[in-house]
Amino acid sequence: MLTAALAILLQAQSGMGGPELWRGLTYGMTKGQADEIMPQKEVDLLSNCRASVIKDFAGNRLSAVVLRPKWILAKNDCSAPILASLQQKYGTPTRDVITEPGNSLMASEDYDTYVWQTEKLFVVFKSQIGGRKWNLTYRLPTTSSVEHVDGL
């Protein structure tokens, strides 16, 4: 029995394309296809909210789209409007607070992490508590429906 996520993965690997991750970028696209659909590396999400677009590839196939603020220190406080827009589109998320450890040059940072999962999409929005850092990731839901694997 195939799960929906596994069926989508197999469909994308066969060249039939997968679900849309963000603004026409679909899971399983080659780098050339993704660059043709979205050649720009930056987009305006809202006024005063410019974001870098990072296309993640696994085996030359698009696996995720990540958005990050272009300017962290400048006026780019768009976390609240982005969160409101995501809640309007996907509903109420699960929420958690995550602490990213620091190092000798940087203190640890706390992030509100919001997660939405649909049958075809996994959306994660991380927003720094008390700061202006954020990132937004679109990818396929993970599948863990394997019941038994010989040799493991």
Contact map, one row per residue, 1 for C-alpha under 8 A:
11100000000000000000000000000000000000000000000000000000000000000000000000000000000000000000000000000000000000000000000000000000000000000000000000000000
11110110000000000000000000000000000000000000000000000000000000000000000000000000000000000000000000000000000000000000000000000000000000000000000000000000
11111110000000000000000000000000000000000000000000000000000000000000000000000000000000000000000000000000000000000000000000000000000000000000001010000000
01111111000000000000000000000000000000000000000000000000000000000000000000000000000000000000000000000000000000000000001100000000000000000000000000000000
00111111100000000000000000000000000000000000000000000000000000000000000000000000000000000000000000000000000000000000001100000000000000000001111000000000
01111111110000000000000000000000000000000000000000000000000000000000000000000000000000000000000000000000000000000000000000000000000000000000001000000000
01111111111000000000000000000000000000000000000000000000000000000000000000000000000000000000000000000000000000000000000000000000000000000000000000000000
00011111111100000110000000000000000000000000000000000000000000000000000000000000000000000000000000000000000000000000000100000000000000000000000000000000
00001111111110000100000000010000000000000000000000000000000000000000000000000000000000000000000000000000000000000000000000000000000000000000000000000000
00000111111111000000000000000000000000000000000000000000000000000000000000000000000000000000000000000000000000000000000000000000000000000000000000000000
00000011111111111100000000000000000000000000000000000000000000000000000000000000000000000000000000000000000000000000000000000000000000000000000000000000
00000001111111111100000000111000000000000000000000000000000000000000000000000000000000000000000000000000000000000000000000000000000000000000000000000000
00000000111111111000000000010000000000000000000000000000000000000000000000000000000000000000000000000000000000000000000000000000000000000000000000000000
00000000011111111000000000000000000000000000000000000000000000000000000000000000000000000000000000000000000000000000000000000000000000000000000000000000
00000000001111111000000000010000000000000000000000000000000000000000000000000000000000000000000000000000000000000000000000000000000000000000000000000000
00000000001111111100000000000000000000000000000000000000000000000000000000000000000000000000000000000000000000000000000000000000000000000000000000000000
00000000001111111110000001111000000000000000000000000000000000000000000000000000000000000000000000000000000000000000000000000000000000000000000000000000
00000001101100011111000001110000000000000000000000000000000000000000000000000000000000000000000000000000000000000000000000000000000000000000000000000000
00000001000000001111100001100000000000000000000000000000000000000000000000000000000000000000000000000000000000000000000110000000000000000000000000000000
00000000000000000111111111100000000000000000000000000000000000000000000000000000000000000000000000000000000000000000000000000000000000000000000000000000
00000000000000000011111111100000000000000000000000000000000000011000000000000000000000000000000000000000000000000000000010000000000000000111000000000000
00000000000000000001111111000000000000000000000000000000000000001000000000000000000000000000000000000000000000000000000000000000000000000100000000000000
00000000000000000001111110000000000000000000000000000000000000000000000000000000000000000000000000000000000000000000000000000000000000000000000000000000
00000000000000000001111111000000000011000000000000000000000000000000000000000000000000000000000000000000000000000000000000000000000000000000000000000000
00000000000000000001111111101000010011000000000000000000000000000000000000000000000000000000000000000000000000000000000000000000000000000000000000000000
00000000000000001111110111111000010000000000000000000000000001000000000000000000000000000000000000000000000000000000000000000000000000000000000000000000
00000000000100001111100011111000000000000000000000000000000011110000000000000000000000000000000000000000000000000000000000000000000000000011000000000000
00000000100110101100000001111100000000000000000000000000000011100000000000000000000000000000000000000000000000000000000000000000000000000000000000000000
00000000000100001000000011111111110000000000000000000000000011000000000000000000000000000000000000000000000000000000000000000000000000000000000000000000
00000000000000000000000000011111110000000000000000000000000111000000000000000000000000000000000000000000000000000000000000000000000000000000000000000000
00000000000000000000000000001111111000000000000000000000100111000000000000000000000000000000000000000000000000000000000000000000000000000000000000000000
00000000000000000000000000001111111100000000000000000000000000000000000000000000000000000000000000000000000000000000000000000000000000000000000000000000
00000000000000000000000000001111111110000000000000000000000000000000000000000000000000000000000000000000000000000000000000000000000000000000000000000000
00000000000000000000000011001111111111100000000000000000000001000000000000000000000000000000000000000000000000000000000000000000000000000000000000000000
00000000000000000000000000000011111111110000000000000000000000000000000000000000000000000000000000000000000000000000000000000000000000000000000000000000
00000000000000000000000000000001111111100000000000000000000000000000000000000000000000000000000000000000000000000000000000000000000000000000000000000000
00000000000000000000000110000000111111100000000000000000000000000000000000000000000000000000000000000000000000000000000000000000000000000000000000000000
00000000000000000000000110000000011111111000000000000000000000000000000000000000000000000000000000000000000000000000000000000000000000000000000000000000
00000000000000000000000000000000011111111000000000000000000000000000000000000000000000000000000000000000000000000000000000000000000000000000000000000000
00000000000000000000000000000000001001111110000000001000000000000000000000000000000000000000000000000000000000000000000000000000000000000000000000000000
00000000000000000000000000000000000001111110000000011100000000000000000000000000000000000000000000000000000000000000000000000000000000000000000000000000
00000000000000000000000000000000000000011111000001111000000000000000010000000000000000000000000000000000000000000000000000000000000000000000000000000000
00000000000000000000000000000000000000011111100001111000000000000000000000000000000000000000000000000000000000000000000000000000000000000000000000000000
00000000000000000000000000000000000000000111111111100000000000000000000000000000000000000000000000000000000000000000000000000000000000000000000000000000
00000000000000000000000000000000000000000011111011100000000000000000000000000000000000000000000000000000000000000000000000000000000000000000000000000000
00000000000000000000000000000000000000000001111111000000000000000000000000000100000000000000000000000000000000000000000000000000000000000000000000000000
00000000000000000000000000000000000000000001111111000000000000000000000000000000000000000000000000000000000000000000000000000000000000000000000000000000
00000000000000000000000000000000000000000001011111000000000000000000000000111100000000000000000000000000000000000000000000000000000000000000000000000000
00000000000000000000000000000000000000000001111111100000000000000000110000011100000000000000000000000000000000000000000000000000000000000000000000000000
00000000000000000000000000000000000000000111111111110000000000000000111000010000000000000000000000000000000000000000000000000000000000000000000000000000
00000000000000000000000000000000000000000111100011111000000000000011111000000000000000000000000000000000000000000000000000000000000000000000000000000000
00000000000000000000000000000000000000001110000001111100000000000011110000000000000000000000000000000000000000000000000000000000000000000000000000000000
00000000000000000000000000000000000000011110000000111110000000001111000000000000000000000000000000000000000000000000000000000000000000000000000000000000
00000000000000000000000000000000000000001000000000011111000000001110000000000000000000000000000000000000000000000000000000000000000000000000000000000000
00000000000000000000000000000000000000000000000000001111100001111100000000000000000000000000000000000000000000000000000000000000000000000000000000000000
00000000000000000000000000000000000000000000000000000111110001111100000000000000000000000000000000000000000000000000000000000000000000000000000000000000
00000000000000000000000000000010000000000000000000000011111111110000000000000000000000000000000000000000000000000000000000000000000000000000000000000000
00000000000000000000000000000000000000000000000000000001111111100000000000000000000000000000000000000000000000000000000000000000000000000000000000000000
00000000000000000000000000000000000000000000000000000000111110000000000000000000000000000000000000000000000000000000000000000000000000000000000000000000
00000000000000000000000000000110000000000000000000000000111111000000000000000000000000000000000000000000000000000000000000000000000000000000000000000000
00000000000000000000000000111110000000000000000000000000111111100000000000000000000000000000000000000000000000000000000000000000000000000000000000000000
00000000000000000000000001111110010000000000000000000011110111111000000000000000000000000000000000000000000000000000000000000000000000000000000000000000
00000000000000000000000000110000000000000000000000000011110011111000000000000000000000000000000000000000000000000000000000000000000000000011000000000000
00000000000000000000100000100000000000000000000000000011100001111100000000000000000000000000000000000000000000000000000000000000000000001111000000000000
00000000000000000000110000000000000000000000000000001111000001111110000000000000000000000000000000000000000000000000000000000000000000001110000000000000
00000000000000000000000000000000000000000000000000001111000000011111000000000000000000000000000000000000000000000000000000000000000000111100000000000000
00000000000000000000000000000000000000000000000000111100000000001111100000000000000000000000000000000000000000000000000000000000000000111000000000000000
00000000000000000000000000000000000000000000000000111000000000000111110000000000000000000000000000000000000000000000000000000000000011110000000000000000
00000000000000000000000000000000000000000000000011110000000000000011111100010000000000000000000000000000000000000000000000000000000011100000000000000000
00000000000000000000000000000000000000000100000011110000000000000001111100000000000000000000000000000000000000000000000000000000000000000000000000000000
00000000000000000000000000000000000000000000000001100000000000000000111111110000000000000000000000000000000000000000000000000000000000000000000000000000
00000000000000000000000000000000000000000000000000000000000000000000111111110000000000000000000000000000000000000000000000000000000110000000000000000000
00000000000000000000000000000000000000000000000000000000000000000000001111110000000000000000000000000000000000000000000000000000000100000000000000000000
00000000000000000000000000000000000000000000000000000000000000000000001111110000000000000000000000000000000000000000000000000000000000000000000000000000
00000000000000000000000000000000000000000000000100000000000000000000001111111000000000000000000000000000000000000000000000000000000000000000000000000000
00000000000000000000000000000000000000000000000111000000000000000000101111111100000000000000000000000000000000000000000000000000000100000000000000000000
00000000000000000000000000000000000000000000000110000000000000000000000000111111000000000000000000000000000000000000000000000000000100000000000000000000
00000000000000000000000000000000000000000000010110000000000000000000000000011111110000000000000000000000000000000000000000000000000100000000000000000000
00000000000000000000000000000000000000000000000000000000000000000000000000001111111000000000000000000000000000000000000000000010000101000000000000000000
00000000000000000000000000000000000000000000000000000000000000000000000000001111111100000000000000000000000000000000000000000000000000000000000000000000
00000000000000000000000000000000000000000000000000000000000000000000000000000111111110000000000000000000000000000000000000000000000000000000000000000000
00000000000000000000000000000000000000000000000000000000000000000000000000000111111111000000000000000000000000000000000000000000000000000000000000000000
00000000000000000000000000000000000000000000000000000000000000000000000000000011111111100000000000000000000000000000000000001000000000000000000000000000
00000000000000000000000000000000000000000000000000000000000000000000000000000001111111110000000000000000000000000000000000000000000000000000000000000000
00000000000000000000000000000000000000000000000000000000000000000000000000000000111111111000000000000000000000000000000000000000000000000000000000000000
00000000000000000000000000000000000000000000000000000000000000000000000000000000011111111110000000000000000000000000000000000000000000000000000000000000
00000000000000000000000000000000000000000000000000000000000000000000000000000000001111111111100000000000000000000000000000000000000000000000000000000000
00000000000000000000000000000000000000000000000000000000000000000000000000000000000111111110000000000000000000000000000000000000000000000000000000000000
00000000000000000000000000000000000000000000000000000000000000000000000000000000000011111110000000000000000000000000000000000000000000000000000000000000
00000000000000000000000000000000000000000000000000000000000000000000000000000000000001111111100000000000000000000001000000000000000000000000000000000000
00000000000000000000000000000000000000000000000000000000000000000000000000000000000001111111100000000000000000000001000000000000000000000000000000000000
00000000000000000000000000000000000000000000000000000000000000000000000000000000000000100111110000000000000000000001000000000000000000000000000000000000
00000000000000000000000000000000000000000000000000000000000000000000000000000000000000100111111000000000000000000111000000000000000000000000000000000000
00000000000000000000000000000000000000000000000000000000000000000000000000000000000000000001111100000000000000000111000000000000000000000000000000000000
00000000000000000000000000000000000000000000000000000000000000000000000000000000000000000000111110000000000000011110000000000000000000000000000000000000
00000000000000000000000000000000000000000000000000000000000000000000000000000000000000000000011111000000000000011100000000000000000000000000000000000000
00000000000000000000000000000000000000000000000000000000000000000000000000000000000000000000001111100000000001111000000000000000000000000000000000000000
00000000000000000000000000000000000000000000000000000000000000000000000000000000000000000000000111110000000001111000000000000000000000000000000000000000
00000000000000000000000000000000000000000000000000000000000000000000000000000000000000000000000011111000000111100000000000000000000000000000000000000000
00000000000000000000000000000000000000000000000000000000000000000000000000000000000000000000000001111100000111100000000000000000000000000000000000000000
00000000000000000000000000000000000000000000000000000000000000000000000000000000000000000000000000111110001110000000000000000000000000000000000000000000
00000000000000000000000000000000000000000000000000000000000000000000000000000000000000000000000000011111111110000000000000000000000000000000000000000000
00000000000000000000000000000000000000000000000000000000000000000000000000000000000000000000000000001111111100000000000000000000000000000000000000000000
00000000000000000000000000000000000000000000000000000000000000000000000000000000000000000000000000000111111000000000000000000000000000000000000000000000
00000000000000000000000000000000000000000000000000000000000000000000000000000000000000000000000000000111111000000000000000000000000000000000000000000000
00000000000000000000000000000000000000000000000000000000000000000000000000000000000000000000000000000111111100000000000000000000000000000000000000000000
00000000000000000000000000000000000000000000000000000000000000000000000000000000000000000000000000001111111110000000000000000000000000000000000000000000
00000000000000000000000000000000000000000000000000000000000000000000000000000000000000000000000000111110011111000000000000000000000000000000000000000000
00000000000000000000000000000000000000000000000000000000000000000000000000000000000000000000000000111100001111100000000000000001100000000000000000000000
00000000000000000000000000000000000000000000000000000000000000000000000000000000000000000000000011110000000111110000000000000001100000000000000000000000
00000000000000000000000000000000000000000000000000000000000000000000000000000000000000000000000011110000000011111000000000000111100000000000000000000000
00000000000000000000000000000000000000000000000000000000000000000000000000000000000000000000001111000000000001111100000000000111100000000000000000000000
00000000000000000000000000000000000000000000000000000000000000000000000000000000000000000000001111000000000000111110000000011110000000000000000000000000
00000000000000000000000000000000000000000000000000000000000000000000000000000000000000000000111100000000000000011111000000011100000000000000000000000000
00000000000000000000000000000000000000000000000000000000000000000000000000000000000000000000111000000000000000001111100001111000000000000000000000000000
00000000000000000000000000000000000000000000000000000000000000000000000000000000000000000111110000000000000000000111110001110000000000000000000000000000
00000000000000000000000000000000000000000000000000000000000000000000000000000000000000000000000000000000000000000011111111100000000000000000100000000000
00000000000000000000000000000000000000000000000000000000000000000000000000000000000000000000000000000000000000000001111111000000000000000000100000000000
00011000000000000000000000000000000000000000000000000000000000000000000000000000000000000000000000000000000000000000111110000000000000000000100000000000
00011001000000000010000000000000000000000000000000000000000000000000000000000000000000000000000000000000000000000000111111000000000000000001100000000000
00000000000000000010100000000000000000000000000000000000000000000000000000000000000000000000000000000000000000000000111111100000000000000111100000000000
00000000000000000000000000000000000000000000000000000000000000000000000000000000000000000000000000000000000000000011110111110000000000001111100000000000
00000000000000000000000000000000000000000000000000000000000000000000000000000000000000000000000000000000000000000011100011111000000000011110000000000000
00000000000000000000000000000000000000000000000000000000000000000000000000000000000000000000000000000000000000001111000001111100000000011100000000000000
00000000000000000000000000000000000000000000000000000000000000000000000000000000001000000000000000000000000000001110000000111110000001111000000000000000
00000000000000000000000000000000000000000000000000000000000000000000000000000000000000000000000000000000000000111100000000011111000001110000000000000000
00000000000000000000000000000000000000000000000000000000000000000000000000000010000000000000000000000000000000111000000000001111101111100000000000000000
00000000000000000000000000000000000000000000000000000000000000000000000000000000000000000000000000000000000011110000000000000111111111000000000000000000
00000000000000000000000000000000000000000000000000000000000000000000000000000000000000000000000000000000000011110000000000000011111000000000000000000000
00000000000000000000000000000000000000000000000000000000000000000000000000000000000000000000000000000000000000000000000000000001111100000000000000000000
00000000000000000000000000000000000000000000000000000000000000000000000000000000000000000000000000000000000000000000000000000011111110000000000000000000
00000000000000000000000000000000000000000000000000000000000000000000000110011110000000000000000000000000000000000000000000000011011111000000000000000000
00000000000000000000000000000000000000000000000000000000000000000001100100000000000000000000000000000000000000000000000000000011001111100000000000000000
00000000000000000000000000000000000000000000000000000000000000000001100000000010000000000000000000000000000000000000000000001111000111110000000000000000
00000000000000000000000000000000000000000000000000000000000000000111100000000000000000000000000000000000000000000000000000001110000011111000000000000000
00000000000000000000000000000000000000000000000000000000000000000111000000000000000000000000000000000000000000000000000000111100000001111100000000000000
00000000000000000000000000000000000000000000000000000000000000011110000000000000000000000000000000000000000000000000000001111000000000111110000000000000
00000000000000000000110000000000000000000000000000000000000000011100000000000000000000000000000000000000000000000000000011110000000000011111000000000000
00000000000000000000100000100000000000000000000000000000000000111000000000000000000000000000000000000000000000000000000011100000000000001111100000000000
00001000000000000000100000100000000000000000000000000000000000110000000000000000000000000000000000000000000000000000000111000000000000000111110000000000
00001000000000000000000000000000000000000000000000000000000000000000000000000000000000000000000000000000000000000000111111000000000000000011111000000000
00001000000000000000000000000000000000000000000000000000000000000000000000000000000000000000000000000000000000000000000000000000000000000001111100000000
00101100000000000000000000000000000000000000000000000000000000000000000000000000000000000000000000000000000000000000000000000000000000000000111110000000
00000000000000000000000000000000000000000000000000000000000000000000000000000000000000000000000000000000000000000000000000000000000000000000011111000000
00100000000000000000000000000000000000000000000000000000000000000000000000000000000000000000000000000000000000000000000000000000000000000000001111100000
00000000000000000000000000000000000000000000000000000000000000000000000000000000000000000000000000000000000000000000000000000000000000000000000111111000
00000000000000000000000000000000000000000000000000000000000000000000000000000000000000000000000000000000000000000000000000000000000000000000000011111000
00000000000000000000000000000000000000000000000000000000000000000000000000000000000000000000000000000000000000000000000000000000000000000000000001111100
00000000000000000000000000000000000000000000000000000000000000000000000000000000000000000000000000000000000000000000000000000000000000000000000001111111
00000000000000000000000000000000000000000000000000000000000000000000000000000000000000000000000000000000000000000000000000000000000000000000000000011111
00000000000000000000000000000000000000000000000000000000000000000000000000000000000000000000000000000000000000000000000000000000000000000000000000001111
00000000000000000000000000000000000000000000000000000000000000000000000000000000000000000000000000000000000000000000000000000000000000000000000000001111
